């Protein structure tokens, strides 16, 4: 499955929720599909999208938070799975696109290319709900189910190691930060 196809499939499910992505291909592809002020593209902080998403989920328990991660980023901060499992925020959905590659920083293989099973690691860390989805349709259904369940969920989807021609976004990092902050403040006022 192509990641961009997977993102297009889940976009209607996530567009109105708080979304935090890793850098690189995921950010560029989601931005191209349709930027929203409630999307934060975590540039220059590989591995930390899940930690930031966890913090937001704990601070804003009435709002759904979706983290869109990658295998390389998750492997850089593998302890985040046990930390998420410890706190178990039911409003957090953690999507991991596993392409077996550090595509955004040169395409070097990750440990998943040689057998590391991120869904298995998530289960071993006691994430309450772990799902694997291998088609855009199954991913869309898994995301919809996770958002409706009220249970911390990690969804691992294998994707091809193919990215956009360019990782450029016409959105400066600071502007994204300010837009996102204003979006979170508006959500807090609605609650």
C-alpha positions as CSV (number, residue, x, y, z in Angstrom):
1,X,0.0,0.0,0.0
2,X,1.2,3.5,-0.7
3,X,1.2,5.8,2.3
4,X,-0.4,8.6,0.4
5,X,-3.3,6.3,-0.4
6,X,-3.6,5.4,3.2
7,X,-3.6,9.0,4.3
8,X,-6.3,9.9,1.7
9,X,-8.4,7.0,3.1
10,X,-8.2,8.2,6.7
11,X,-8.3,11.9,6.1
12,X,-12.1,12.1,6.5
13,X,-11.8,10.3,9.8
14,X,-9.0,12.5,11.3
15,X,-9.5,15.9,9.8
16,X,-11.6,17.3,12.7
17,X,-9.4,15.9,15.4
18,X,-6.0,17.0,16.8
19,X,-3.3,15.5,14.6
20,X,0.4,15.3,15.2
21,X,2.7,13.9,12.5
22,X,6.3,13.0,12.2
23,X,8.5,14.9,9.8
24,X,9.3,14.1,6.2
25,X,7.1,12.1,3.9
26,X,4.1,11.8,6.2
27,X,4.0,15.5,6.9
28,X,4.4,16.5,3.2
29,X,1.8,14.0,2.0
30,X,-0.8,15.0,4.6
31,X,-0.1,18.7,4.0
32,X,-0.7,18.1,0.3
33,X,-4.0,16.3,0.9
34,X,-5.3,19.2,2.9
35,X,-3.7,21.3,5.7
36,X,-5.8,22.2,8.7
37,X,-4.9,24.4,11.6
38,X,-5.4,21.4,14.0
39,X,-2.6,19.5,12.3
40,X,0.9,19.8,13.7
41,X,3.8,18.6,11.5
42,X,6.6,17.9,13.9
43,X,9.6,18.9,11.8
44,X,13.2,18.5,13.1
45,X,12.2,16.3,16.1
46,X,12.3,12.7,14.8
47,X,10.8,10.2,17.2
48,X,8.8,12.6,19.3
49,X,5.4,12.8,17.7
50,X,4.1,10.1,19.9
51,X,5.4,11.8,23.0
52,X,3.8,15.1,22.0
53,X,0.6,13.4,21.1
54,X,0.5,11.6,24.5
55,X,1.0,14.9,26.3
56,X,-1.8,16.6,24.4
57,X,-4.1,13.6,24.9
58,X,-3.5,13.7,28.7
59,X,-3.9,17.5,28.8
60,X,-7.1,17.5,26.7
61,X,-9.0,14.3,27.6
62,X,-12.2,15.5,25.9
63,X,-10.6,15.7,22.5
64,X,-9.4,12.9,20.2
65,X,-5.7,13.0,19.4
66,X,-4.3,11.1,16.4
67,X,-0.5,10.6,16.0
68,X,0.8,9.6,12.6
69,X,4.1,8.0,13.1
70,X,6.7,6.0,11.2
71,X,8.7,2.9,12.0
72,X,12.0,4.8,12.1
73,X,10.6,7.5,14.4
74,X,9.0,5.0,16.7
75,X,12.2,2.9,16.9
76,X,14.1,6.1,17.9
77,X,11.7,6.5,20.9
78,X,10.5,3.0,21.5
79,X,9.9,3.7,25.2
80,X,6.9,5.8,24.2
81,X,4.9,2.6,23.8
82,X,5.3,1.6,27.5
83,X,4.7,5.2,28.6
84,X,1.5,5.4,26.5
85,X,0.4,2.0,28.0
86,X,1.1,3.2,31.5
87,X,-1.2,6.2,31.2
88,X,-3.7,4.7,28.7
89,X,-5.4,7.8,27.4
90,X,-8.6,6.6,25.7
91,X,-8.6,9.6,23.4
92,X,-5.2,8.7,21.7
93,X,-4.9,6.8,18.4
94,X,-1.3,6.1,17.3
95,X,-1.0,5.2,13.7
96,X,2.4,3.8,12.6
97,X,3.3,3.6,8.9
98,X,6.0,0.9,8.6
99,X,8.0,1.1,5.4
100,X,11.1,-0.6,6.8
101,X,13.1,2.5,5.9
102,X,14.3,5.8,7.0
103,X,12.9,7.2,3.8
104,X,12.9,10.9,4.8
105,X,16.5,10.9,5.8
106,X,18.1,8.8,3.0
107,X,16.3,5.5,2.8
108,X,18.4,3.4,5.1
109,X,16.7,0.2,6.4
110,X,15.2,0.2,9.8
111,X,15.0,-2.8,12.2
112,X,11.5,-3.7,10.8
113,X,13.2,-4.5,7.5
114,X,15.0,-7.4,9.3
115,X,12.1,-8.6,11.5
116,X,11.3,-6.3,14.3
117,X,7.5,-6.5,14.8
118,X,6.2,-3.1,16.0
119,X,2.7,-4.4,16.6
120,X,4.2,-7.2,18.7
121,X,6.3,-4.7,20.7
122,X,3.1,-2.6,21.3
123,X,1.3,-5.6,22.5
124,X,4.2,-6.6,24.8
125,X,4.2,-3.0,26.2
126,X,0.5,-3.5,27.1
127,X,-1.1,-1.1,24.7
128,X,-4.8,-2.0,25.2
129,X,-5.7,-2.3,21.5
130,X,-3.2,-3.1,18.7
131,X,-4.4,-3.5,15.2
132,X,-2.7,-4.2,11.9
133,X,-4.1,-2.9,8.6
134,X,-2.8,-3.8,5.2
135,X,-5.1,-1.9,2.8
136,X,-6.4,1.7,2.8
137,X,-9.9,0.4,3.5
138,X,-8.9,-1.7,6.4
139,X,-6.9,1.2,7.8
140,X,-9.8,3.6,7.5
141,X,-12.0,1.1,9.4
142,X,-9.4,0.6,12.0
143,X,-9.1,4.3,12.6
144,X,-12.9,4.8,12.7
145,X,-13.1,1.9,15.2
146,X,-10.3,3.3,17.4
147,X,-11.8,6.8,17.5
148,X,-15.1,5.3,18.5
149,X,-13.7,2.9,21.1
150,X,-12.4,5.3,23.7
151,X,-9.4,3.0,24.1
152,X,-5.8,3.7,23.5
153,X,-5.0,2.1,20.2
154,X,-1.9,1.6,18.1
155,X,-2.5,0.7,14.4
156,X,0.5,-0.6,12.4
157,X,0.3,-0.4,8.6
158,X,2.9,-1.7,6.2
159,X,3.5,0.7,3.4
160,X,5.9,0.9,0.5
161,X,9.1,2.9,0.9
162,X,8.0,5.5,-1.6
163,X,7.6,9.1,-0.8
164,X,6.7,12.4,-2.4
165,X,9.1,14.0,-5.0
166,X,9.6,16.8,-2.5
167,X,9.3,17.2,1.2
168,X,8.7,20.9,0.9
169,X,5.6,22.5,2.5
170,X,4.6,26.1,2.0
171,X,4.0,26.4,5.7
172,X,6.9,27.7,7.9
173,X,7.5,25.8,11.1
174,X,6.7,28.7,13.3
175,X,3.4,29.5,11.5
176,X,2.3,25.9,11.9
177,X,3.2,26.1,15.6
178,X,1.1,29.3,16.1
179,X,-1.9,27.9,14.0
180,X,-1.8,24.7,16.0
181,X,-1.7,26.5,19.4
182,X,-4.6,28.7,18.4
183,X,-6.6,25.6,17.3
184,X,-5.9,23.9,20.6
185,X,-7.0,27.0,22.5
186,X,-10.2,27.2,20.5
187,X,-10.9,23.6,21.3
188,X,-10.4,24.2,25.0
189,X,-12.8,27.1,25.0
190,X,-15.5,24.9,23.3
191,X,-15.2,22.2,26.0
